[in-house]
C-alpha cells in the first residue's frame, strides 16, 4: 500500500505554475504594461486634438448678414453661402429684420421682386413705388434653383442659417415657422462675435 497522497487531477497547480496567476505582462518580457499602453493612448489623443485644432484654424470663415427679404435679395446670401461651403469654408448667415422672411417657410414662397431702386426694372421709380407694383414685377424662370432648394443646399453643405431672436419676437413669429435646420435664438452679440472671427464679412 502506498503512503503517497493523491495529487490534484484538475491541472490547476500546473497551469498556475506555467502561466502565473497575474494577468499582467511579466517584467522584462518586452511587452508594454497596461499603464504604458494608457499613457500611449493619451499621447495619441493629444496629438489628434492638436491636428484638428490646426485644421480648424486654417479653415476660412465667412459671415453674411442678410437684412432684406425681397425675392431678388434672397438669392445673393444663399448662393454665396452655399458656394463658399462647397470650397470648405465655415459659413454663417445671420438673418435679421426683413431678411428673416427668407427662412420663414411660408413667407419665403411669396417673396416679391424689388422694383424700387432697381435700374434694370422696365419702370421708373415713381411708378415702381405705387402700391402693388412689387407684385407685378416678375422674374423669368429659366431653371434657376428656388429659394427653398437653395436653403436645403446650404443646410446640406453645412451652412449655419441663423434667425435673429429679437426679430422673431418683433415680428411675432414662432420658431416652428422656419425651415428645419435653421438655428434660432441667436442674438446680435453672437453675430458680432462670428464677424470678428471671420475672414470675410458681408452685409446684404
Secondary structure, 3 states (H helix, E strand, C coil): CCCCCCCCCCCHHHHHHHHCCCCCCCCCCCCCCHHHHHHHHHHHHHHHHHHHHHHHHHCCEEEEEECCCCHHHHHHHHHHHHHHHHCCCEEEEEECHHHHHHCECCHHHHCCCCCCCCCCCCCCHHHHCCCCHHHHCCCCCCCCCCHHHHHHHHHHCCCEEEEEHHHHHHCCCCHHHECCCCEEEECHHHHHHHHHHCCEEEEC
